[in-house]
Amino acid sequence: MRETKQTLIYILKRLALMVVTFLAIFVICFILIRLLPLTPNLTPGDVDTFYLRMVAQGRMRVDPSSETGYSMVPVLEQLWNFIVNLFKPGSQWKFGLSYAVDKWMEPQNILFSKMPPTILINVYSMIIAIPVGIGLGIYMALKKNKWQDQVLSVLIMLVISVPSFVYAFVFQYLFGYVWKVLPPMRASGEFGWFSPQMTLSLILPVMSMCVGSIAGFARYTRAELTEVLTSDFMLLARTKGLTRAQATVRHALRNSMVPIFPMILGEIISVLSGSLVIENIFSVSGVGALYLESITKRDYDVFQFVAMFYVAIGLVGTLVVDVSYGIVDPRIRMGGKKA
Amino acid sequence: MSENTKTLQNSGETLDKSLFERIDRENIHDQAFETKPVSYLKDCFRRFRKNKGSVVAGIIILLIILYAIIVPIASPRAHVSPTAYPNGYLDNYFKYVLPYNPMFAGTGFWDGTKIESLNERSYAIQTLTDANRPYIVETLEKTHDRVMAGDIVISDTVVYNCRVDTYAVGVKRIDLSPSAYQNLVDYEEENGIVGTADSIIKPSVDYETYLTDYADHLRGNGVIDTLVTTIINEMRTYYENNPGIYYALSAYPDNDETQQPSDKSNMFSPIYDENGNVKDLYIRDDAGDLVYGTYGQGRYTLRVDYFDYSTYFNGFEPYLFFGANAEGRDIFLRLAEGARFSLILGVCISLINFIIGLIWGAVSGYYGGTADLVMERVTDIIGNVPSIVVLTICSVSFTSNGAMMGKLGSAGVLIVSILLAFVYSGWIGTASTTRMQFYRYKGQEYVLASRTLGAKDRRLIFRHILPNAAGTLVTSSVLLVPGVIFSETSLSYLGLINFTTSGLCSIGSLLNEGQTAGLANYPHMLLFPCIVISLLMICFNLFGNGLRDAFNTTLKGAED
């Protein structure tokens, strides 16, 4: 009972810390981004709408002496207005407005609309990468220092070192352009997310995402499992009459999963954040592509929202991974002071 | 022996000095070391050498560094005259040419050729060209490209699948000053190629006659006069503004009536006389001789075989080992410059990050307590701000800052923003390693001893703890370099680091160019940068791991 209470306190502490960190990052980013010169590329008809909505958000004020008739509000005042706006019920454009990516849409709506393709390719690649990667790792650990292990180890080293865009290009060129067996780009949005065309066109991005994760999981599993396989309790398990397979599955595998499980959890959380590189190469218009587009088009409100989204995912991911260590392995006492 | 002990026990008495005499002064029965002592570094080096993979990786890194240093110095393309090439060597007529390696000439692999499908008109124009190099190296097959609707043939076009030479850019129109013209003529006379089939200067073409003929043709087909004038003017503008268009021996309007007249502005096809021979379009003077160039407004206008002219003008053949990009720049040279930029950037940023991380980690780890807690929170906040955000903010606010742009220039602003973005959070890794090492060593006895002797904090940090942690820290810093190169390459590949106006390039910006050009059509633009970046990443990782294992003395003897 005392243990659970301690764990709970630890988690709460970490949560509070996370919120504080997030707020600090938010304030820094907010100030820096709002200080950037605002140069929206607007058509004459949009100018009035733009200024009116900026005034409504408390970012600009009517100023007859300035050239445009409006002037910027000081940054700290903007921050205050932002917070007030956030908690005022019924207020519009809480997180600002897009004026380049998807005109007059709110950033959060744009982000949610971009999520399906990102989640789809991430989930597909996870479904493939985790079992294959762990399976390979187990195989290598069991064949330790034999030729199979050595060949696979070299392969994995190569795959981990080579940047993901390199094999994305190789896959796209060979499968998409030379052999023409798979569509080199993602199918257009008119097809449903689970239609055969869409699934077919997602194979290449999923493959490119997978390769790296498979190598990562395999290397990690091999390292953990080889360590566990040489420990004393394995010898005990064998002496008490278990076969090698039984001992490996019941004792070694379970123990080696302790550091791998948090890794999987981390992966699950990062499903929401897209890969900039892969989404760019295969024109998957997901979260990563939105991030990139908002930067290149200088759409700061969208950029800020997506950036904070990435920050939040990073923070939550670290927290969950840290906490899960203690849940998976009771030997690790969370928040325990050094004796 | 027993007597000695007895004497010592009687502590009150004075000891007889003779008891402490050495018995045998001459023969010390210790053997001198026959082997040489092995110093720590020597031992590490020996252990590193044993790891063959790391040694090979080190050699490859060295080769890439040599390539990045030597090529920009030695390549003739890096030293072209700035008046002819104000932005460095680039030749738009040779854009997208494929890699050419003299060793593979004529094999169809790495020799600047590719397979292309040509329609009948282009095939005829290419075979009838008066350029010195044939565009079509080999005709592989003649097929029909049929569009069918059920059993009915809607359209049937003849298609030639050919192996074509991308360096055969054909004949171009150029303007030369009288002195440059004289030099070219002198060169031709020296080599005895004036007026021969191999000459650089080709007979001038009478395109005005072509346009008049074409106007008649259009009127003959019932096109109204005003439209004819518009089309002819458009075509004249097109010809005059495009000195680089392929100009065949003979260029006459196509008789294909299915096409709109406006689509024909850049279409040329050969015309034959009654005997089926090709009629040429050359200008002839009153005596019936060919005219090589026209003179007007102090300039000579010539038609030249561009490949040979380029060789004459530059002093080297336009063959490119790694091909050319969309501007017609040499990828071999650009890649060397890009690798040089990436490597220098990687090493500099790693060094800066290493130093900052070392100091931060040392202070945080040594003092511990509240200082440590506060510093850890600060790193937490800094480390969680995505570097893309910092990079974007830096580059946008610097480029819109007029004073800064004026002082540093476009390239300077780019470098400063890259530096800031990478240094901003790059040191955190080193800082946490250093902090851990300090926690490990600060409680040890020798530190305590030194402290009791009155050593100051600074002395303890820099003279006692840091040297002990140095091995781990230095080896971990080797792996910082590929990390920086990798993120720099990814960000410039994505276009988040924008090189376009700066005149600089990195491996990542070459990848970006390659992707913009299109992977399907120009894979060579991506292939070579990809190979170099992959080799760099693999080798740096192998080399770094080898170094780490070699410096890790706890592994000594374990792997033997």
Interface residues (C-beta under 8 A of the other chain):
Chain A: T21 A24 I25 I28 C29 L32 I33 L35 L36 P37 T39 M157 L158 I160 S161 V162 P163 F165 V166 F169 V170 Q172 Y173 G176 Y177 P184 L276 V277 N280 I281 Y291 L292 I295 T296 R298 F303 A307 Y310 V311 G314 L315
Chain B: R377 D380 I381 N384 V385 P386 I388 V389 T392 I393 V396 S397 S400 P482 F486 T489 S490 Y493 L494 G495 L496 L511 Q515 L519 A520 P523 L526 C530 I533 S534 M537 I538 F540 N541 L542
